[in-house]
């Protein structure tokens, strides 16, 4: 059964090789859609055996992710970001699951030790989630996020499930929102072993990524025509940040991650206020 790796990149020369190398022996094909990188991302991907498609860098980067998936020829597709890594344990699990019958996949889902946690997370990220009938055409991968020298396991950050393993033609990205999930035709299951996400090895990189997410929040605010008045300012500058900070740090026990948990909760909470100030300055 052919498995393709799909990547969308922009200036990822520091990540691309390690990402591809983590999938060696697992995938049969590597497709990289590179969005006008000014570094050696495309060149390095080509040397690593990838088929590289050059295109413009879209502000909604899900567009290029979708292009990469559409260019794949495998029956199954593993869609990753360049800062994600497949562990040997996850690679072996993917191989096993792809060789299973549908009946075996159903039994495997029931056997997952963290099944309740995964289902609770899925209900949160897919607010109208209901168990579908038919075949398993996509799988969530739990992610361990590497933040300032350690992994975040509390604060609602784990399992940070993302749909990454899909049957070709049975799932797609709507390309409407930066935080959207793939839409799947069929059932969606889970894998047990986590995907490593090295999104913020340094504070500088975290702030850069955080700033890009804030820009997308502003785009959503423009689309929703958020009012520029005292009521909305109170909501975005005070209420949303306070609610997020205490929810992640106390309710979801982010404090158990130590100073990393406090830093993550604080800076992720003030993104609402930063987005509002950018919005009213437009």
C-alpha positions in Angstrom: 0.0 0.0 0.0 1.6 3.3 -1.2 2.0 6.0 1.4 2.9 9.6 0.3 4.3 12.4 2.5 2.9 15.8 1.8 4.6 19.0 2.9 3.9 22.7 2.3 6.9 24.9 3.1 8.2 28.5 3.2 11.8 29.1 4.3 12.2 25.9 6.3 15.8 25.0 5.5 16.5 24.4 9.2 13.7 21.9 9.4 13.0 20.2 6.1 15.8 17.6 6.1 15.1 16.4 9.7 11.4 16.2 8.9 11.9 14.1 5.8 14.6 11.9 7.4 12.1 11.0 10.2 9.8 9.5 7.5 12.5 7.5 5.7 11.5 3.8 5.5 7.9 4.8 6.1 6.7 6.7 3.0 7.1 5.8 -0.7 6.8 9.3 -2.1 7.6 12.8 -0.9 5.8 15.8 -2.3 6.8 19.3 -1.3 4.9 22.4 -2.3 7.3 25.3 -1.7 5.8 28.8 -1.4 8.5 31.1 -2.8 11.2 30.3 -0.3 14.2 32.6 -0.4 16.5 30.1 1.4 17.5 26.5 0.4 14.3 24.7 1.3 13.5 23.6 -2.2 17.0 22.6 -3.0 17.4 20.6 0.2 14.0 18.9 -0.3 15.0 17.9 -3.9 18.3 16.4 -2.7 16.4 14.4 -0.1 14.4 12.8 -2.8 11.2 14.9 -2.8 9.2 16.0 -5.8 9.2 19.8 -5.4 6.5 22.1 -6.7 7.2 25.8 -6.7 4.4 28.2 -6.2 3.6 31.5 -4.4 3.5 31.8 -0.7 -0.2 32.0 0.3 -1.2 34.0 3.4 -3.6 31.1 4.1 -1.0 28.4 4.2 -3.6 25.6 4.1 -4.0 26.4 0.4 -0.5 25.0 -0.3 -1.1 22.1 2.1 -4.1 21.2 0.0 -2.1 21.5 -3.2 0.6 19.1 -1.8 -2.1 16.5 -0.9 -3.7 16.8 -4.3 -0.3 16.2 -6.0 0.3 12.9 -4.0 -0.3 9.6 -5.8 -0.4 7.3 -2.8 -3.6 5.6 -1.6 -2.8 7.1 1.8 -1.2 10.5 2.6 0.8 11.6 5.7 0.5 15.4 5.8 3.1 17.1 8.0 4.5 20.5 8.8 8.3 20.9 8.4 8.7 21.3 12.1 7.1 18.0 12.9 8.9 14.7 13.4 7.7 11.1 13.2 9.2 8.9 15.9 10.2 5.2 15.1 7.3 4.1 17.4 4.8 6.2 15.4 6.1 5.0 12.1 5.6 1.4 13.1 2.1 2.1 14.3 1.2 3.8 11.0 2.5 0.8 9.1 0.4 -1.6 11.3 -2.8 0.5 11.0 -2.6 0.8 7.2 -2.4 -3.0 6.9 -5.4 -3.6 9.2 -8.9 -4.5 7.9 -11.7 -2.2 8.9 -12.8 -4.6 11.5 -9.3 -4.6 13.0 -9.2 -0.8 13.0 -12.5 -0.7 14.9 -11.1 -3.0 17.6 -7.8 -1.1 17.7 -9.7 2.2 18.4 -11.5 0.5 21.4 -8.1 -0.7 22.7 -6.4 2.7 22.9 -5.4 3.4 26.5 -6.0 7.2 26.1 -9.2 6.8 24.2 -11.4 8.9 26.6 -8.8 11.7 26.5 -8.7 11.6 22.7 -12.5 11.6 22.4 -12.8 14.5 24.8 -10.3 16.5 22.8 -12.0 15.6 19.5 -15.3 16.9 20.9 -13.6 20.2 21.8 -12.0 20.8 18.4 -14.9 19.4 16.4 -17.8 21.0 18.3 -20.4 19.1 16.2 -18.5 15.9 16.1 -20.5 12.7 15.8 -19.3 9.1 15.1 -19.8 8.5 11.4 -20.4 5.2 9.6 -18.3 3.7 6.8 -14.6 3.2 6.6 -11.8 4.8 8.6 -10.5 7.4 6.1 -8.5 9.6 8.4 -6.6 9.5 11.7 -5.8 12.1 14.4 -2.2 12.1 15.6 -1.6 13.3 19.2 1.2 15.9 19.3 3.8 16.7 21.9 4.7 20.3 21.5 8.4 21.2 22.2 8.4 24.6 23.9 11.6 26.4 25.1 13.6 23.2 25.8 10.8 20.9 27.0 7.5 19.3 26.1 4.2 20.7 27.2 1.9 17.9 28.6 -0.6 20.0 30.6 -2.6 23.2 30.1 -4.9 21.7 27.5 -2.0 21.5 25.1 -1.8 17.7 25.0 -3.0 15.7 23.0 -3.3 18.6 20.6 -4.8 16.2 18.0 -4.3 17.0 14.4 -5.7 15.0 11.4 -2.5 14.0 9.6 -3.1 10.5 8.1 -5.8 10.4 5.4 -7.0 8.3 2.6 -6.5 10.2 -0.7 -9.6 11.9 -2.0 -11.5 11.3 1.3 -10.4 14.4 3.2 -9.6 18.1 2.4 -8.8 21.4 4.0 -11.6 24.0 3.4 -8.9 26.8 3.5 -11.1 29.2 5.4 -9.4 29.5 8.8 -5.9 29.0 10.2 -7.2 26.8 12.9 -9.5 24.6 10.8 -9.5 20.8 10.7 -9.7 18.7 7.6 -13.2 17.7 6.6 -13.4 13.9 6.3 -15.7 11.8 4.3 -16.0 8.7 6.6 -14.9 7.8 10.1 -11.9 9.4 11.8 -9.8 7.4 14.3 -6.7 8.0 16.5 -3.2 6.7 16.7 -1.6 6.2 20.1 2.0 7.4 19.6 2.6 11.1 19.5 4.0 13.2 16.7 6.8 15.5 17.8 6.2 19.2 17.1 9.2 21.4 17.4 7.4 24.6 16.8 9.1 26.8 19.4 12.6 25.7 20.3 13.5 29.4 21.0 11.4 32.3 22.4 12.2 34.3 19.2 10.6 31.6 17.0 7.6 31.4 19.3 7.0 35.1 19.1 7.3 35.0 15.3 4.8 32.2 15.0 2.5 33.8 17.5 2.6 37.1 15.5 1.5 35.2 12.3 -1.4 33.6 14.2 -2.4 37.1 15.4 -2.5 38.3 11.8 -5.0 35.5 11.0 -7.1 36.4 14.0 -7.3 40.0 12.6 -8.4 38.6 9.3 -11.2 36.7 11.0 -12.2 39.8 13.0 -12.5 41.8 9.7 -14.6 39.0 8.2 -16.9 38.9 11.2 -17.0 42.8 11.3 -16.1 43.0 15.0 -17.2 46.4 16.4 -14.7 49.0 17.5 -16.2 50.2 20.7 -15.8 50.0 24.5 -17.8 46.7 24.7 -15.6 44.8 22.2 -12.4 46.4 23.6 -13.4 45.1 27.1 -14.1 41.6 25.7 -10.9 41.3 23.6 -8.4 43.2 25.8 -9.5 42.0 29.2 -12.1 39.2 29.3 -10.8 36.8 26.6 -7.1 37.0 27.9 -8.1 36.5 31.5 -10.4 33.6 30.7 -7.8 31.9 28.6 -5.0 32.4 31.1 -6.8 30.9 34.0 -8.4 28.2 32.0 -5.1 26.9 30.7 -3.0 27.5 33.8 -5.4 26.4 36.5 -8.4 24.5 35.1 -6.2 22.5 32.6 -3.3 22.4 35.1 -0.7 24.2 32.9 1.1 25.1 36.1 2.3 21.4 36.2 4.6 22.3 33.2 6.4 24.8 35.5 7.6 28.1 34.2 7.1 26.9 30.6 3.4 26.4 31.4 3.1 29.9 32.9 4.9 31.5 29.9 2.8 29.6 27.4 -0.5 30.5 29.1 0.4 34.2 29.4 1.6 34.8 25.9 -1.1 32.7 24.3 -3.7 34.6 26.3 -2.5 38.1 25.3 -2.8 37.3 21.6 -6.5 38.4 21.9 -5.5 41.9 23.1 -2.7 42.2 20.5 -5.1 41.1 17.8 -7.6 43.8 18.8 -5.0 46.6 18.8 -3.9 45.6 15.3 -7.5 45.5 14.2 -8.5 48.9 15.4 -5.3 50.4 13.8 -6.4 49.3 10.4 
